[in-house]
């Protein structure tokens, strides 16, 4: 792994379990199985942060990815599902299937949890870092980012930027478990 890939663009090497998401000001991360905005700069940031690490996601998040992007290139893609038969379905092509989060996180490689809401909620106990994009919008949604609460420290707060697509404001935050 290159030094740049190992750090995900950050100053410290990436180890352990991270979580990565984009959220509205009020914490919305999804609506009807999709993202309620299109900010290409956030997608580029996601690619940079996750590098060539393992990405862990729930089945619905996997299925929400356009088929041409499954599996996410250059990364080990682990999909959590309770459905034992799903692993042999056409939908699972390119994914490694795990049936519990602890098994999915059992690796010496850096791991990034990338959704959805239930996986984030369960993953919070394992995570030591969060890469968060705040999108300066108020949107309705049915999936929220987990509350980080006590024990988390904001270690980097990027400036507000405007998306080249439509001017939507966003910024990148980095959190570490204290």
C-alpha positions as CSV (number, residue, x, y, z in Angstrom):
1,X,0.0,0.0,0.0
2,X,1.4,3.4,-0.9
3,X,1.9,6.0,1.8
4,X,-0.9,8.2,0.4
5,X,-3.3,5.3,0.3
6,X,-2.3,4.2,3.8
7,X,-3.2,7.6,5.2
8,X,-6.3,8.2,3.2
9,X,-5.0,11.7,2.6
10,X,-4.8,12.3,6.4
11,X,-1.6,13.0,8.3
12,X,-1.7,9.8,10.4
13,X,-1.7,6.2,9.1
14,X,-5.2,4.7,8.9
15,X,-5.6,1.7,11.2
16,X,-8.6,0.0,12.8
17,X,-12.2,0.8,12.0
18,X,-13.4,4.0,10.5
19,X,-16.8,5.1,9.4
20,X,-17.5,7.4,6.5
21,X,-20.7,9.3,5.6
22,X,-22.2,12.5,4.2
23,X,-25.0,14.1,6.2
24,X,-27.2,17.1,6.1
25,X,-27.0,19.7,8.8
26,X,-29.8,17.9,10.6
27,X,-28.1,14.5,10.3
28,X,-30.0,13.0,7.3
29,X,-27.8,10.5,5.4
30,X,-30.4,8.9,3.2
31,X,-33.9,8.8,1.8
32,X,-35.7,5.9,0.1
33,X,-32.4,4.0,-0.2
34,X,-30.4,6.8,-1.8
35,X,-28.6,10.0,-1.1
36,X,-30.7,13.1,-1.1
37,X,-28.0,15.2,-3.0
38,X,-25.3,14.8,-5.6
39,X,-21.9,16.3,-4.5
40,X,-19.2,14.9,-6.7
41,X,-16.5,16.3,-4.5
42,X,-17.8,14.2,-1.6
43,X,-17.7,11.0,-3.8
44,X,-14.0,11.9,-4.7
45,X,-13.3,12.4,-0.9
46,X,-14.9,9.0,-0.2
47,X,-12.6,7.3,-2.8
48,X,-9.6,9.0,-1.3
49,X,-10.5,8.1,2.3
50,X,-11.3,4.5,1.7
51,X,-8.3,4.1,-0.6
52,X,-7.6,0.4,-1.1
53,X,-9.0,-0.6,2.3
54,X,-11.9,-3.0,3.1
55,X,-15.3,-1.4,2.9
56,X,-18.1,-2.9,5.0
57,X,-21.8,-2.1,4.1
58,X,-25.2,-3.5,4.6
59,X,-27.0,-5.4,1.9
60,X,-29.4,-2.4,1.1
61,X,-26.4,-0.1,0.8
62,X,-24.7,-2.5,-1.6
63,X,-27.9,-2.8,-3.7
64,X,-28.3,1.0,-3.8
65,X,-24.9,1.3,-5.6
66,X,-25.3,1.5,-9.4
67,X,-24.4,-2.0,-10.8
68,X,-21.5,-0.5,-12.8
69,X,-19.8,0.5,-9.5
70,X,-20.2,-2.9,-7.8
71,X,-17.9,-4.0,-6.4
72,X,-16.3,-0.7,-5.5
73,X,-13.0,-0.9,-7.4
74,X,-9.7,-1.4,-5.6
75,X,-11.3,-2.3,-2.3
76,X,-12.4,-5.5,-0.6
77,X,-16.2,-5.2,-0.5
78,X,-17.9,-6.9,2.5
79,X,-21.7,-7.0,2.6
80,X,-23.6,-7.7,5.8
81,X,-26.8,-9.6,5.5
82,X,-29.0,-11.9,7.6
83,X,-30.1,-13.7,4.5
84,X,-28.0,-16.8,4.1
85,X,-29.2,-17.4,0.5
86,X,-28.2,-13.9,-0.6
87,X,-24.6,-14.9,-1.1
88,X,-25.5,-17.1,-4.0
89,X,-27.7,-14.5,-5.7
90,X,-26.8,-12.5,-8.8
91,X,-27.0,-9.4,-6.6
92,X,-24.0,-10.6,-4.5
93,X,-21.5,-10.8,-7.5
94,X,-18.2,-9.3,-6.4
95,X,-19.1,-9.1,-2.7
96,X,-17.8,-11.1,0.2
97,X,-20.7,-11.9,2.5
98,X,-20.6,-11.7,6.3
99,X,-23.5,-12.4,8.6
100,X,-22.3,-10.4,11.6
101,X,-20.4,-7.2,12.0
102,X,-17.6,-8.7,14.2
103,X,-16.8,-11.2,11.5
104,X,-16.7,-8.5,8.8
105,X,-14.3,-6.4,10.9
106,X,-12.0,-9.3,11.6
107,X,-9.0,-8.2,9.5
108,X,-5.6,-6.7,10.0
109,X,-6.3,-4.2,7.1
110,X,-7.9,-0.8,7.5
111,X,-11.7,-1.0,7.4
112,X,-14.3,1.6,6.5
113,X,-17.9,1.2,7.4
114,X,-20.0,2.9,4.7
115,X,-23.6,2.3,5.7
116,X,-26.4,2.1,6.1
117,X,-28.0,3.3,9.3
118,X,-28.2,0.0,11.1
119,X,-24.6,-0.8,10.3
120,X,-23.4,2.6,11.4
121,X,-25.3,2.2,14.7
122,X,-23.7,-1.2,15.3
123,X,-20.3,-0.1,14.1
124,X,-20.0,2.9,16.4
125,X,-18.8,0.6,19.2
126,X,-15.9,-0.6,17.0
127,X,-14.9,2.6,15.3
128,X,-11.9,4.8,16.2
129,X,-12.4,7.5,13.5
130,X,-15.1,9.1,11.4
131,X,-14.7,10.9,8.1
132,X,-17.8,13.1,7.8
133,X,-19.0,15.3,5.0
134,X,-21.5,17.9,6.2
135,X,-23.8,19.1,3.3
136,X,-25.3,22.5,4.0
137,X,-28.8,21.4,3.3
138,X,-32.0,20.7,5.2
139,X,-33.6,17.7,3.5
140,X,-36.2,15.1,4.5
141,X,-34.9,11.7,5.0
142,X,-35.5,8.3,6.6
143,X,-31.9,7.4,7.7
144,X,-29.8,9.4,10.1
145,X,-26.1,9.4,10.9
146,X,-25.4,8.1,14.4
147,X,-24.7,10.7,17.2
148,X,-21.0,10.5,18.1
149,X,-21.5,11.9,21.6
150,X,-18.9,11.9,24.4
151,X,-15.6,10.3,23.7
152,X,-15.2,11.8,20.2
153,X,-12.9,14.7,19.4
154,X,-13.1,16.8,16.2
155,X,-9.5,16.8,15.0
156,X,-10.0,18.5,11.6
157,X,-12.6,20.8,10.3
158,X,-12.2,21.8,6.6
159,X,-13.5,25.0,5.2
160,X,-16.9,25.3,3.5
161,X,-16.6,24.7,-0.2
162,X,-19.1,24.9,-3.0
163,X,-19.9,22.0,-5.3
164,X,-19.0,22.6,-9.0
165,X,-22.4,21.0,-10.0
166,X,-24.9,23.3,-8.3
167,X,-23.1,25.3,-5.7
168,X,-24.2,23.2,-2.7
169,X,-22.0,24.0,0.2
170,X,-20.2,21.2,2.0
171,X,-17.2,20.6,4.3
172,X,-15.1,17.7,5.5
173,X,-14.7,16.8,9.2
174,X,-12.4,14.3,10.8
175,X,-13.3,12.8,14.2
176,X,-11.2,10.5,16.5
177,X,-12.2,8.5,19.5
178,X,-10.6,10.2,22.5
